[in-house]
Amino acid sequence: MPSQEGAGSAAPQTTALTVALAEAMEQRAERLGGRMDVFALMALDELANVARRAGLLDQFSHCGSRRIIVMVVLQSWSQGVQLWNEDNMRKICQRPTSRVCGGGVTKDGFLRALSDLIGDYSYTTVSRSNGKNGASRSRQEWKERIFDVSNLAARDRGRAVVLASGAPATLLKTRPLLNGKHKEAVEASIALNAPARKDDPPENSRIYAANGDK
């Protein structure tokens, strides 16, 4: 298993393959004048386990200008810190144009930072009163935190927060691929490629995709 730790891990091979693919796409982009003719996606699930190279994300820093989209999936903030350390993890999280934070996270520091990024909801209240000099009206500005730490920790696993450049935070509902229109194709792929594991049957697959329906 690539994501398995310790003896028997295929992480060295998957790291080499990931680097080789990235270099091959960069070379193709160079041959085409600096950019890919069509967008290429590098979906790096379980990156901290399957490609344990601390400088790997630095190699991807210029991929966007070459039409190479890099998608990194981590189980938790702590997993990234273990590989890149706290300071580098913070720098890495400032680079992406979009960040998706799923449910099931309980680390207080990460959730507090996420709450700050989501920000506050601003609203105005108007009050009226009658006195000796007649009626008067006053306006007052208020702010309330949209999601505090406890709200974020209690999110259902089917909810994710999206932080995209130039847009306010968005709460979306994820859609398991095994419940969508590609259910049969996904099940066939799992049956063909996934190692048999009694504790992780296909029907409990952790593969998810954001619901892109408008």
CNS distance restraints for C-alpha pairs under 8 A (distance, minus, plus):
assign (resid   1 and name CA) (resid   8 and name CA) 7.44 0.50 0.50
assign (resid   1 and name CA) (resid   9 and name CA) 5.91 0.50 0.50
assign (resid   1 and name CA) (resid  10 and name CA) 6.06 0.50 0.50
assign (resid   2 and name CA) (resid   9 and name CA) 5.63 0.50 0.50
assign (resid   2 and name CA) (resid  10 and name CA) 4.42 0.50 0.50
assign (resid   2 and name CA) (resid  11 and name CA) 5.12 0.50 0.50
assign (resid   2 and name CA) (resid  14 and name CA) 6.75 0.50 0.50
assign (resid   2 and name CA) (resid  49 and name CA) 7.20 0.50 0.50
assign (resid   2 and name CA) (resid  50 and name CA) 5.28 0.50 0.50
assign (resid   3 and name CA) (resid   9 and name CA) 6.90 0.50 0.50
assign (resid   3 and name CA) (resid  10 and name CA) 7.43 0.50 0.50
assign (resid   3 and name CA) (resid  11 and name CA) 6.78 0.50 0.50
assign (resid   3 and name CA) (resid  46 and name CA) 6.73 0.50 0.50
assign (resid   3 and name CA) (resid  49 and name CA) 4.88 0.50 0.50
assign (resid   3 and name CA) (resid  50 and name CA) 5.18 0.50 0.50
assign (resid   4 and name CA) (resid   8 and name CA) 7.41 0.50 0.50
assign (resid   4 and name CA) (resid   9 and name CA) 5.16 0.50 0.50
assign (resid   4 and name CA) (resid  10 and name CA) 7.53 0.50 0.50
assign (resid   4 and name CA) (resid  11 and name CA) 7.90 0.50 0.50
assign (resid   4 and name CA) (resid  49 and name CA) 7.26 0.50 0.50
assign (resid   5 and name CA) (resid   9 and name CA) 5.54 0.50 0.50
assign (resid   5 and name CA) (resid  49 and name CA) 7.31 0.50 0.50
assign (resid  10 and name CA) (resid  14 and name CA) 6.26 0.50 0.50
assign (resid  10 and name CA) (resid  50 and name CA) 7.35 0.50 0.50
assign (resid  11 and name CA) (resid  15 and name CA) 5.84 0.50 0.50
assign (resid  11 and name CA) (resid  49 and name CA) 6.66 0.50 0.50
assign (resid  11 and name CA) (resid  50 and name CA) 4.58 0.50 0.50
assign (resid  11 and name CA) (resid  51 and name CA) 5.86 0.50 0.50
assign (resid  11 and name CA) (resid  52 and name CA) 6.90 0.50 0.50
assign (resid  12 and name CA) (resid  16 and name CA) 6.25 0.50 0.50
assign (resid  12 and name CA) (resid  50 and name CA) 7.71 0.50 0.50
assign (resid  12 and name CA) (resid  51 and name CA) 7.15 0.50 0.50
assign (resid  12 and name CA) (resid  52 and name CA) 7.64 0.50 0.50
assign (resid  13 and name CA) (resid  17 and name CA) 6.15 0.50 0.50
assign (resid  14 and name CA) (resid  18 and name CA) 5.98 0.50 0.50
assign (resid  14 and name CA) (resid  50 and name CA) 5.83 0.50 0.50
assign (resid  14 and name CA) (resid  51 and name CA) 6.00 0.50 0.50
assign (resid  15 and name CA) (resid  19 and name CA) 6.25 0.50 0.50
assign (resid  15 and name CA) (resid  50 and name CA) 6.29 0.50 0.50
assign (resid  15 and name CA) (resid  51 and name CA) 4.05 0.50 0.50
assign (resid  15 and name CA) (resid  52 and name CA) 6.43 0.50 0.50
assign (resid  15 and name CA) (resid  53 and name CA) 7.06 0.50 0.50
assign (resid  16 and name CA) (resid  20 and name CA) 6.06 0.50 0.50
assign (resid  16 and name CA) (resid  51 and name CA) 7.80 0.50 0.50
assign (resid  17 and name CA) (resid  21 and name CA) 6.10 0.50 0.50
assign (resid  18 and name CA) (resid  22 and name CA) 6.21 0.50 0.50
assign (resid  18 and name CA) (resid  51 and name CA) 7.11 0.50 0.50
assign (resid  19 and name CA) (resid  23 and name CA) 6.16 0.50 0.50
assign (resid  19 and name CA) (resid  56 and name CA) 7.59 0.50 0.50
assign (resid  20 and name CA) (resid  24 and name CA) 6.07 0.50 0.50
assign (resid  21 and name CA) (resid  25 and name CA) 6.22 0.50 0.50
assign (resid  22 and name CA) (resid  26 and name CA) 6.24 0.50 0.50
assign (resid  22 and name CA) (resid  60 and name CA) 7.95 0.50 0.50
assign (resid  23 and name CA) (resid  27 and name CA) 6.11 0.50 0.50
assign (resid  24 and name CA) (resid  28 and name CA) 6.21 0.50 0.50
assign (resid  25 and name CA) (resid  29 and name CA) 6.14 0.50 0.50
assign (resid  25 and name CA) (resid  36 and name CA) 7.87 0.50 0.50
assign (resid  25 and name CA) (resid  68 and name CA) 7.75 0.50 0.50
assign (resid  26 and name CA) (resid  30 and name CA) 6.23 0.50 0.50
assign (resid  26 and name CA) (resid  63 and name CA) 7.75 0.50 0.50
assign (resid  26 and name CA) (resid  66 and name CA) 7.43 0.50 0.50
assign (resid  27 and name CA) (resid  31 and name CA) 6.30 0.50 0.50
assign (resid  28 and name CA) (resid  32 and name CA) 6.30 0.50 0.50
assign (resid  28 and name CA) (resid  36 and name CA) 6.91 0.50 0.50
assign (resid  29 and name CA) (resid  33 and name CA) 6.41 0.50 0.50
assign (resid  29 and name CA) (resid  34 and name CA) 4.88 0.50 0.50
assign (resid  29 and name CA) (resid  35 and name CA) 4.53 0.50 0.50
assign (resid  29 and name CA) (resid  36 and name CA) 4.62 0.50 0.50
assign (resid  29 and name CA) (resid  37 and name CA) 7.71 0.50 0.50
assign (resid  29 and name CA) (resid  66 and name CA) 6.26 0.50 0.50
assign (resid  30 and name CA) (resid  34 and name CA) 4.34 0.50 0.50
assign (resid  30 and name CA) (resid  35 and name CA) 6.66 0.50 0.50
assign (resid  32 and name CA) (resid  36 and name CA) 6.45 0.50 0.50
assign (resid  32 and name CA) (resid  37 and name CA) 7.07 0.50 0.50
assign (resid  34 and name CA) (resid  66 and name CA) 6.06 0.50 0.50
assign (resid  35 and name CA) (resid  65 and name CA) 6.99 0.50 0.50
assign (resid  35 and name CA) (resid  66 and name CA) 4.15 0.50 0.50
assign (resid  35 and name CA) (resid  67 and name CA) 5.81 0.50 0.50
assign (resid  36 and name CA) (resid  40 and name CA) 7.40 0.50 0.50
assign (resid  36 and name CA) (resid  66 and name CA) 5.90 0.50 0.50
assign (resid  36 and name CA) (resid  67 and name CA) 5.52 0.50 0.50
assign (resid  36 and name CA) (resid  68 and name CA) 7.26 0.50 0.50
assign (resid  38 and name CA) (resid  67 and name CA) 7.18 0.50 0.50
assign (resid  39 and name CA) (resid  67 and name CA) 4.96 0.50 0.50
assign (resid  39 and name CA) (resid  68 and name CA) 5.85 0.50 0.50
assign (resid  39 and name CA) (resid  69 and name CA) 7.09 0.50 0.50
assign (resid  40 and name CA) (resid  67 and name CA) 6.43 0.50 0.50
assign (resid  40 and name CA) (resid  68 and name CA) 4.80 0.50 0.50
assign (resid  40 and name CA) (resid  69 and name CA) 5.97 0.50 0.50
assign (resid  41 and name CA) (resid  68 and name CA) 5.94 0.50 0.50
assign (resid  41 and name CA) (resid  69 and name CA) 4.73 0.50 0.50
assign (resid  41 and name CA) (resid  70 and name CA) 6.02 0.50 0.50
assign (resid  41 and name CA) (resid  71 and name CA) 7.34 0.50 0.50
assign (resid  42 and name CA) (resid  68 and name CA) 7.32 0.50 0.50
assign (resid  42 and name CA) (resid  69 and name CA) 6.10 0.50 0.50
assign (resid  42 and name CA) (resid  70 and name CA) 4.84 0.50 0.50
assign (resid  42 and name CA) (resid  71 and name CA) 5.99 0.50 0.50
assign (resid  43 and name CA) (resid  70 and name CA) 6.29 0.50 0.50
assign (resid  43 and name CA) (resid  71 and name CA) 4.79 0.50 0.50
assign (resid  43 and name CA) (resid  72 and name CA) 6.40 0.50 0.50
assign (resid  43 and name CA) (resid  73 and name CA) 7.89 0.50 0.50
assign (resid  44 and name CA) (resid  70 and name CA) 7.46 0.50 0.50
assign (resid  44 and name CA) (resid  71 and name CA) 5.81 0.50 0.50
assign (resid  44 and name CA) (resid  72 and name CA) 4.89 0.50 0.50
assign (resid  44 and name CA) (resid  73 and name CA) 6.09 0.50 0.50
assign (resid  45 and name CA) (resid  71 and name CA) 7.91 0.50 0.50
assign (resid  45 and name CA) (resid  72 and name CA) 6.11 0.50 0.50
assign (resid  45 and name CA) (resid  73 and name CA) 4.65 0.50 0.50
assign (resid  45 and name CA) (resid  74 and name CA) 6.91 0.50 0.50
assign (resid  46 and name CA) (resid  50 and name CA) 6.10 0.50 0.50
assign (resid  46 and name CA) (resid  72 and name CA) 7.81 0.50 0.50
assign (resid  46 and name CA) (resid  73 and name CA) 5.69 0.50 0.50
assign (resid  46 and name CA) (resid  74 and name CA) 5.50 0.50 0.50
assign (resid  46 and name CA) (resid  75 and name CA) 6.96 0.50 0.50
assign (resid  47 and name CA) (resid  51 and name CA) 5.35 0.50 0.50
assign (resid  47 and name CA) (resid  52 and name CA) 7.21 0.50 0.50
assign (resid  47 and name CA) (resid  72 and name CA) 6.51 0.50 0.50
assign (resid  47 and name CA) (resid  73 and name CA) 6.35 0.50 0.50
assign (resid  47 and name CA) (resid  74 and name CA) 6.45 0.50 0.50
assign (resid  48 and name CA) (resid  52 and name CA) 5.65 0.50 0.50
assign (resid  48 and name CA) (resid  74 and name CA) 6.80 0.50 0.50
assign (resid  48 and name CA) (resid  79 and name CA) 6.58 0.50 0.50
assign (resid  48 and name CA) (resid  80 and name CA) 6.36 0.50 0.50
assign (resid  48 and name CA) (resid  83 and name CA) 6.42 0.50 0.50
assign (resid  52 and name CA) (resid  83 and name CA) 7.12 0.50 0.50
assign (resid  53 and name CA) (resid  83 and name CA) 7.96 0.50 0.50
assign (resid  54 and name CA) (resid  83 and name CA) 6.29 0.50 0.50
assign (resid  54 and name CA) (resid  84 and name CA) 5.71 0.50 0.50
assign (resid  55 and name CA) (resid  59 and name CA) 6.74 0.50 0.50
assign (resid  56 and name CA) (resid  60 and name CA) 6.82 0.50 0.50
assign (resid  57 and name CA) (resid  61 and name CA) 6.44 0.50 0.50
assign (resid  57 and name CA) (resid  92 and name CA) 7.74 0.50 0.50
assign (resid  60 and name CA) (resid  70 and name CA) 7.20 0.50 0.50
assign (resid  61 and name CA) (resid  95 and name CA) 7.99 0.50 0.50
assign (resid  62 and name CA) (resid  66 and name CA) 7.14 0.50 0.50
assign (resid  63 and name CA) (resid  67 and name CA) 6.52 0.50 0.50
assign (resid  63 and name CA) (resid  68 and name CA) 5.00 0.50 0.50
assign (resid  63 and name CA) (resid  69 and name CA) 6.69 0.50 0.50
assign (resid  63 and name CA) (resid  70 and name CA) 7.38 0.50 0.50
assign (resid  64 and name CA) (resid  68 and name CA) 5.33 0.50 0.50
assign (resid  64 and name CA) (resid  69 and name CA) 5.89 0.50 0.50
assign (resid  64 and name CA) (resid  70 and name CA) 7.80 0.50 0.50
assign (resid  74 and name CA) (resid  79 and name CA) 6.79 0.50 0.50
assign (resid  74 and name CA) (resid  80 and name CA) 6.88 0.50 0.50
assign (resid  75 and name CA) (resid  79 and name CA) 6.58 0.50 0.50
assign (resid  76 and name CA) (resid  80 and name CA) 6.95 0.50 0.50
assign (resid  76 and name CA) (resid 105 and name CA) 6.99 0.50 0.50
assign (resid  77 and name CA) (resid  81 and name CA) 6.39 0.50 0.50
assign (resid  77 and name CA) (resid 107 and name CA) 7.95 0.50 0.50
assign (resid  77 and name CA) (resid 110 and name CA) 6.94 0.50 0.50
assign (resid  78 and name CA) (resid  82 and name CA) 6.13 0.50 0.50
assign (resid  79 and name CA) (resid  83 and name CA) 6.78 0.50 0.50
assign (resid  80 and name CA) (resid  84 and name CA) 5.97 0.50 0.50
assign (resid  80 and name CA) (resid  85 and name CA) 7.26 0.50 0.50
assign (resid  80 and name CA) (resid  89 and name CA) 6.26 0.50 0.50
assign (resid  81 and name CA) (resid  85 and name CA) 4.26 0.50 0.50
assign (resid  81 and name CA) (resid  86 and name CA) 5.04 0.50 0.50
assign (resid  81 and name CA) (resid  88 and name CA) 7.81 0.50 0.50
assign (resid  81 and name CA) (resid  89 and name CA) 5.82 0.50 0.50
assign (resid  84 and name CA) (resid  88 and name CA) 5.62 0.50 0.50
assign (resid  84 and name CA) (resid  89 and name CA) 5.86 0.50 0.50
assign (resid  85 and name CA) (resid  89 and name CA) 6.06 0.50 0.50
assign (resid  86 and name CA) (resid  90 and name CA) 6.36 0.50 0.50
assign (resid  87 and name CA) (resid  91 and name CA) 6.47 0.50 0.50
assign (resid  88 and name CA) (resid  92 and name CA) 6.05 0.50 0.50
assign (resid  89 and name CA) (resid  93 and name CA) 6.22 0.50 0.50
assign (resid  90 and name CA) (resid  94 and name CA) 6.53 0.50 0.50
assign (resid  91 and name CA) (resid  95 and name CA) 6.86 0.50 0.50
assign (resid  92 and name CA) (resid  96 and name CA) 7.56 0.50 0.50
assign (resid  93 and name CA) (resid  99 and name CA) 7.88 0.50 0.50
assign (resid  97 and name CA) (resid 164 and name CA) 5.71 0.50 0.50
assign (resid  97 and name CA) (resid 165 and name CA) 5.25 0.50 0.50
assign (resid  98 and name CA) (resid 162 and name CA) 6.93 0.50 0.50
assign (resid  98 and name CA) (resid 163 and name CA) 5.57 0.50 0.50
assign (resid  98 and name CA) (resid 164 and name CA) 4.21 0.50 0.50
assign (resid  98 and name CA) (resid 165 and name CA) 6.35 0.50 0.50
assign (resid  99 and name CA) (resid 162 and name CA) 5.67 0.50 0.50
assign (resid  99 and name CA) (resid 163 and name CA) 5.05 0.50 0.50
assign (resid  99 and name CA) (resid 164 and name CA) 6.35 0.50 0.50
assign (resid 100 and name CA) (resid 160 and name CA) 6.44 0.50 0.50
assign (resid 100 and name CA) (resid 161 and name CA) 5.68 0.50 0.50
assign (resid 100 and name CA) (resid 162 and name CA) 4.53 0.50 0.50
assign (resid 100 and name CA) (resid 163 and name CA) 6.42 0.50 0.50
assign (resid 101 and name CA) (resid 160 and name CA) 5.41 0.50 0.50
assign (resid 101 and name CA) (resid 161 and name CA) 5.15 0.50 0.50
assign (resid 101 and name CA) (resid 162 and name CA) 6.46 0.50 0.50
assign (resid 102 and name CA) (resid 157 and name CA) 6.63 0.50 0.50
assign (resid 102 and name CA) (resid 158 and name CA) 7.75 0.50 0.50
assign (resid 102 and name CA) (resid 159 and name CA) 6.31 0.50 0.50
assign (resid 102 and name CA) (resid 160 and name CA) 4.26 0.50 0.50
assign (resid 102 and name CA) (resid 161 and name CA) 6.49 0.50 0.50
assign (resid 103 and name CA) (resid 152 and name CA) 7.62 0.50 0.50
assign (resid 103 and name CA) (resid 153 and name CA) 7.22 0.50 0.50
assign (resid 103 and name CA) (resid 154 and name CA) 7.81 0.50 0.50
assign (resid 103 and name CA) (resid 155 and name CA) 5.51 0.50 0.50
assign (resid 103 and name CA) (resid 156 and name CA) 5.87 0.50 0.50
assign (resid 103 and name CA) (resid 157 and name CA) 4.46 0.50 0.50
assign (resid 103 and name CA) (resid 158 and name CA) 7.07 0.50 0.50
assign (resid 103 and name CA) (resid 159 and name CA) 6.20 0.50 0.50
assign (resid 103 and name CA) (resid 160 and name CA) 6.19 0.50 0.50
assign (resid 104 and name CA) (resid 153 and name CA) 6.75 0.50 0.50
assign (resid 104 and name CA) (resid 154 and name CA) 7.69 0.50 0.50
assign (resid 104 and name CA) (resid 155 and name CA) 7.14 0.50 0.50
assign (resid 104 and name CA) (resid 156 and name CA) 7.36 0.50 0.50
assign (resid 104 and name CA) (resid 157 and name CA) 6.01 0.50 0.50
assign (resid 105 and name CA) (resid 111 and name CA) 7.65 0.50 0.50
assign (resid 105 and name CA) (resid 153 and name CA) 6.00 0.50 0.50
assign (resid 106 and name CA) (resid 111 and name CA) 7.21 0.50 0.50
assign (resid 106 and name CA) (resid 153 and name CA) 5.44 0.50 0.50
assign (resid 107 and name CA) (resid 111 and name CA) 6.25 0.50 0.50
assign (resid 108 and name CA) (resid 112 and name CA) 6.02 0.50 0.50
assign (resid 108 and name CA) (resid 149 and name CA) 7.04 0.50 0.50
assign (resid 109 and name CA) (resid 113 and name CA) 6.31 0.50 0.50
assign (resid 110 and name CA) (resid 114 and name CA) 6.16 0.50 0.50
assign (resid 111 and name CA) (resid 115 and name CA) 6.02 0.50 0.50
assign (resid 111 and name CA) (resid 149 and name CA) 5.53 0.50 0.50
assign (resid 111 and name CA) (resid 152 and name CA) 6.66 0.50 0.50
assign (resid 111 and name CA) (resid 153 and name CA) 7.29 0.50 0.50
assign (resid 112 and name CA) (resid 116 and name CA) 6.33 0.50 0.50
assign (resid 112 and name CA) (resid 148 and name CA) 7.36 0.50 0.50
assign (resid 112 and name CA) (resid 149 and name CA) 5.64 0.50 0.50
assign (resid 113 and name CA) (resid 117 and name CA) 6.30 0.50 0.50
assign (resid 114 and name CA) (resid 118 and name CA) 6.24 0.50 0.50
assign (resid 115 and name CA) (resid 119 and name CA) 6.32 0.50 0.50
assign (resid 115 and name CA) (resid 145 and name CA) 7.83 0.50 0.50
assign (resid 115 and name CA) (resid 146 and name CA) 7.71 0.50 0.50
assign (resid 115 and name CA) (resid 147 and name CA) 5.72 0.50 0.50
assign (resid 115 and name CA) (resid 148 and name CA) 5.72 0.50 0.50
assign (resid 115 and name CA) (resid 149 and name CA) 6.46 0.50 0.50
assign (resid 115 and name CA) (resid 152 and name CA) 7.66 0.50 0.50
assign (resid 117 and name CA) (resid 169 and name CA) 7.92 0.50 0.50
assign (resid 118 and name CA) (resid 146 and name CA) 7.05 0.50 0.50
assign (resid 118 and name CA) (resid 147 and name CA) 7.27 0.50 0.50
assign (resid 118 and name CA) (resid 163 and name CA) 7.88 0.50 0.50
assign (resid 118 and name CA) (resid 168 and name CA) 7.40 0.50 0.50
assign (resid 118 and name CA) (resid 169 and name CA) 5.50 0.50 0.50
assign (resid 119 and name CA) (resid 145 and name CA) 6.28 0.50 0.50
assign (resid 119 and name CA) (resid 146 and name CA) 6.41 0.50 0.50
assign (resid 119 and name CA) (resid 147 and name CA) 7.88 0.50 0.50
assign (resid 120 and name CA) (resid 143 and name CA) 5.98 0.50 0.50
assign (resid 120 and name CA) (resid 144 and name CA) 5.28 0.50 0.50
assign (resid 120 and name CA) (resid 145 and name CA) 4.34 0.50 0.50
assign (resid 120 and name CA) (resid 146 and name CA) 5.27 0.50 0.50
assign (resid 121 and name CA) (resid 143 and name CA) 5.48 0.50 0.50
assign (resid 121 and name CA) (resid 144 and name CA) 5.21 0.50 0.50
assign (resid 121 and name CA) (resid 145 and name CA) 6.17 0.50 0.50
assign (resid 121 and name CA) (resid 146 and name CA) 5.85 0.50 0.50
assign (resid 122 and name CA) (resid 141 and name CA) 7.22 0.50 0.50
assign (resid 122 and name CA) (resid 142 and name CA) 5.71 0.50 0.50
assign (resid 122 and name CA) (resid 143 and name CA) 4.49 0.50 0.50
assign (resid 122 and name CA) (resid 144 and name CA) 6.64 0.50 0.50
assign (resid 123 and name CA) (resid 141 and name CA) 6.02 0.50 0.50
assign (resid 123 and name CA) (resid 142 and name CA) 5.40 0.50 0.50
assign (resid 123 and name CA) (resid 143 and name CA) 6.44 0.50 0.50
assign (resid 124 and name CA) (resid 139 and name CA) 6.69 0.50 0.50
assign (resid 124 and name CA) (resid 140 and name CA) 5.61 0.50 0.50
assign (resid 124 and name CA) (resid 141 and name CA) 4.62 0.50 0.50
assign (resid 124 and name CA) (resid 142 and name CA) 6.01 0.50 0.50
assign (resid 125 and name CA) (resid 139 and name CA) 5.71 0.50 0.50
assign (resid 125 and name CA) (resid 140 and name CA) 5.39 0.50 0.50
assign (resid 125 and name CA) (resid 141 and name CA) 6.65 0.50 0.50
assign (resid 125 and name CA) (resid 142 and name CA) 7.70 0.50 0.50
assign (resid 126 and name CA) (resid 137 and name CA) 6.88 0.50 0.50
assign (resid 126 and name CA) (resid 138 and name CA) 5.67 0.50 0.50
assign (resid 126 and name CA) (resid 139 and name CA) 4.53 0.50 0.50
assign (resid 126 and name CA) (resid 140 and name CA) 6.53 0.50 0.50
assign (resid 127 and name CA) (resid 137 and name CA) 5.66 0.50 0.50
assign (resid 127 and name CA) (resid 138 and name CA) 5.38 0.50 0.50
assign (resid 127 and name CA) (resid 139 and name CA) 6.50 0.50 0.50
assign (resid 128 and name CA) (resid 135 and name CA) 7.05 0.50 0.50
assign (resid 128 and name CA) (resid 136 and name CA) 5.70 0.50 0.50
assign (resid 128 and name CA) (resid 137 and name CA) 4.42 0.50 0.50
assign (resid 128 and name CA) (resid 138 and name CA) 6.53 0.50 0.50
assign (resid 129 and name CA) (resid 135 and name CA) 5.63 0.50 0.50
assign (resid 129 and name CA) (resid 136 and name CA) 5.41 0.50 0.50
assign (resid 129 and name CA) (resid 137 and name CA) 6.45 0.50 0.50
assign (resid 130 and name CA) (resid 134 and name CA) 5.57 0.50 0.50
assign (resid 130 and name CA) (resid 135 and name CA) 4.23 0.50 0.50
assign (resid 130 and name CA) (resid 136 and name CA) 6.28 0.50 0.50
assign (resid 131 and name CA) (resid 135 and name CA) 6.10 0.50 0.50
assign (resid 131 and name CA) (resid 136 and name CA) 7.76 0.50 0.50
assign (resid 147 and name CA) (resid 151 and name CA) 5.60 0.50 0.50
assign (resid 147 and name CA) (resid 152 and name CA) 6.19 0.50 0.50
assign (resid 148 and name CA) (resid 152 and name CA) 6.39 0.50 0.50
assign (resid 149 and name CA) (resid 153 and name CA) 6.14 0.50 0.50
assign (resid 150 and name CA) (resid 154 and name CA) 6.12 0.50 0.50
assign (resid 151 and name CA) (resid 155 and name CA) 6.43 0.50 0.50
assign (resid 155 and name CA) (resid 159 and name CA) 6.50 0.50 0.50
assign (resid 158 and name CA) (resid 173 and name CA) 5.69 0.50 0.50
assign (resid 158 and name CA) (resid 174 and name CA) 5.24 0.50 0.50
assign (resid 158 and name CA) (resid 175 and name CA) 7.36 0.50 0.50
assign (resid 159 and name CA) (resid 171 and name CA) 6.84 0.50 0.50
assign (resid 159 and name CA) (resid 172 and name CA) 5.72 0.50 0.50
assign (resid 159 and name CA) (resid 173 and name CA) 4.74 0.50 0.50
assign (resid 159 and name CA) (resid 174 and name CA) 5.96 0.50 0.50
assign (resid 160 and name CA) (resid 171 and name CA) 5.79 0.50 0.50
assign (resid 160 and name CA) (resid 172 and name CA) 5.47 0.50 0.50
assign (resid 160 and name CA) (resid 173 and name CA) 6.43 0.50 0.50
assign (resid 160 and name CA) (resid 174 and name CA) 6.91 0.50 0.50
assign (resid 161 and name CA) (resid 169 and name CA) 6.71 0.50 0.50
assign (resid 161 and name CA) (resid 170 and name CA) 5.63 0.50 0.50
assign (resid 161 and name CA) (resid 171 and name CA) 4.65 0.50 0.50
assign (resid 161 and name CA) (resid 172 and name CA) 6.41 0.50 0.50
assign (resid 162 and name CA) (resid 169 and name CA) 5.71 0.50 0.50
assign (resid 162 and name CA) (resid 170 and name CA) 5.12 0.50 0.50
assign (resid 162 and name CA) (resid 171 and name CA) 6.35 0.50 0.50
assign (resid 162 and name CA) (resid 172 and name CA) 7.43 0.50 0.50
assign (resid 163 and name CA) (resid 167 and name CA) 7.39 0.50 0.50
assign (resid 163 and name CA) (resid 168 and name CA) 6.99 0.50 0.50
assign (resid 163 and name CA) (resid 169 and name CA) 4.94 0.50 0.50
assign (resid 163 and name CA) (resid 170 and name CA) 6.74 0.50 0.50
assign (resid 164 and name CA) (resid 168 and name CA) 7.28 0.50 0.50
assign (resid 164 and name CA) (resid 169 and name CA) 7.04 0.50 0.50
assign (resid 172 and name CA) (resid 210 and name CA) 7.68 0.50 0.50
assign (resid 172 and name CA) (resid 211 and name CA) 7.54 0.50 0.50
assign (resid 173 and name CA) (resid 210 and name CA) 7.09 0.50 0.50
assign (resid 173 and name CA) (resid 211 and name CA) 6.46 0.50 0.50
assign (resid 174 and name CA) (resid 208 and name CA) 6.71 0.50 0.50
assign (resid 174 and name CA) (resid 209 and name CA) 6.12 0.50 0.50
assign (resid 174 and name CA) (resid 210 and name CA) 4.80 0.50 0.50
assign (resid 174 and name CA) (resid 211 and name CA) 5.45 0.50 0.50
assign (resid 175 and name CA) (resid 179 and name CA) 7.13 0.50 0.50
assign (resid 175 and name CA) (resid 180 and name CA) 7.29 0.50 0.50
assign (resid 175 and name CA) (resid 208 and name CA) 6.11 0.50 0.50
assign (resid 175 and name CA) (resid 209 and name CA) 5.73 0.50 0.50
assign (resid 175 and name CA) (resid 210 and name CA) 6.05 0.50 0.50
assign (resid 175 and name CA) (resid 211 and name CA) 5.56 0.50 0.50
assign (resid 176 and name CA) (resid 180 and name CA) 6.78 0.50 0.50
assign (resid 176 and name CA) (resid 206 and name CA) 7.86 0.50 0.50
assign (resid 176 and name CA) (resid 207 and name CA) 6.45 0.50 0.50
assign (resid 176 and name CA) (resid 208 and name CA) 4.60 0.50 0.50
assign (resid 176 and name CA) (resid 209 and name CA) 6.25 0.50 0.50
assign (resid 177 and name CA) (resid 181 and name CA) 7.82 0.50 0.50
assign (resid 177 and name CA) (resid 182 and name CA) 6.65 0.50 0.50
assign (resid 177 and name CA) (resid 183 and name CA) 6.13 0.50 0.50
assign (resid 177 and name CA) (resid 186 and name CA) 7.19 0.50 0.50
assign (resid 177 and name CA) (resid 207 and name CA) 6.47 0.50 0.50
assign (resid 177 and name CA) (resid 208 and name CA) 5.68 0.50 0.50
assign (resid 177 and name CA) (resid 209 and name CA) 6.39 0.50 0.50
assign (resid 178 and name CA) (resid 182 and name CA) 7.08 0.50 0.50
assign (resid 178 and name CA) (resid 183 and name CA) 4.43 0.50 0.50
assign (resid 178 and name CA) (resid 184 and name CA) 7.70 0.50 0.50
assign (resid 178 and name CA) (resid 186 and name CA) 6.66 0.50 0.50
assign (resid 178 and name CA) (resid 187 and name CA) 7.26 0.50 0.50
assign (resid 178 and name CA) (resid 203 and name CA) 7.35 0.50 0.50
assign (resid 178 and name CA) (resid 205 and name CA) 7.75 0.50 0.50
assign (resid 179 and name CA) (resid 183 and name CA) 5.93 0.50 0.50
assign (resid 182 and name CA) (resid 186 and name CA) 6.14 0.50 0.50
assign (resid 183 and name CA) (resid 187 and name CA) 6.16 0.50 0.50
assign (resid 184 and name CA) (resid 188 and name CA) 6.12 0.50 0.50
assign (resid 185 and name CA) (resid 189 and name CA) 6.17 0.50 0.50
assign (resid 186 and name CA) (resid 190 and name CA) 6.17 0.50 0.50
assign (resid 187 and name CA) (resid 191 and name CA) 6.09 0.50 0.50
assign (resid 187 and name CA) (resid 202 and name CA) 6.70 0.50 0.50
assign (resid 188 and name CA) (resid 192 and name CA) 6.14 0.50 0.50
assign (resid 189 and name CA) (resid 193 and name CA) 5.91 0.50 0.50
assign (resid 189 and name CA) (resid 194 and name CA) 7.72 0.50 0.50
assign (resid 190 and name CA) (resid 194 and name CA) 5.01 0.50 0.50
assign (resid 190 and name CA) (resid 202 and name CA) 6.69 0.50 0.50
assign (resid 191 and name CA) (resid 202 and name CA) 7.64 0.50 0.50
assign (resid 196 and name CA) (resid 201 and name CA) 7.93 0.50 0.50
assign (resid 197 and name CA) (resid 201 and name CA) 6.54 0.50 0.50
assign (resid 200 and name CA) (resid 204 and name CA) 6.33 0.50 0.50
assign (resid 200 and name CA) (resid 205 and name CA) 7.03 0.50 0.50
assign (resid 201 and name CA) (resid 205 and name CA) 6.82 0.50 0.50
